[in-house]
Amino acid sequence: MIRIMCDSVATSDYSELHDLKVDIVSLSVHYDGVDCLDVNMDFDDFNEHLAERALNLPTSSQPSIASFENYFEDAAKKGDLVVGIFMSSVLSSTIEGAIMAANSVKKRFANFECRLIDSFAACGPQMCAILDAVEIRNEGGSIDEIAEAAKRATLRSRIMFTPDDLRFLVLGGRLNAVTAKVASRLKIFPIITTVDGRADALVKVRTKQKADDKMLDVFTRDVREHGLKHVVIHYAGKKTDELKAFSDRVNQLVGIKVKEVSVSPVISVHAGPAIGIAYQCEEEIAGRFTKPNPQIIYAI
């Protein structure tokens, strides 16, 4: 059997992963004096108070190497192969822990095989890679065919979001404090995306409305040039009138009801309250990488 597994930031809809027969290794959030696994958290309660948490910012932790070793060893003992799909190695060392654990298990079980995928993103693009991997697995594909499908999905996906409060990105070390102060004073809103796996400003605009407009302009251009396979609307924090208006515009553009999915608490504590869009095109999207041939698949 070929297992597909991922970390918990791919989606907050863990019931969907369960239905797809995808296993989850959870990251965790430390807040209010306790450590909570993503998969066990009450997202609605956490989101309700997200804006206030900048005053006492929660921290996040990757899965332990031991948790990966236990998972891989169980697969090895049962003769199962594994394809793991993870958030960007630039944003988290989660995949590094998985690689270390897989190599350790390989030393004890020579027949163990896995392919670990660096999505160079998180959330929607990571989930797109999972969906394509599941599709090929269900068609009877080999471990390498499944891994290649996940890689292609990564190259064809994009995520964009606009944060309401830049303090979260500053406190999380992903935005310079001086830059954020100037941006806030001038009411400049950056549209954040991933480039070479790191969080980066795609463009900066004045007013939140213009930021939403620009995200949808980029989305429309990508779909026009490269087609559309998957799309999801992401949000962190409370559900707002702005989120509804943004969703209505996306629904009108694509002609279907697009799912609204909260990002996991591990992501929201770094992004803060935000609205965004993630999608996969039928063809590769330019601008995701500035360096040729990034290593996406780690074969063990």
Disulfide bonds with the S-S distance in Angstrom:
none
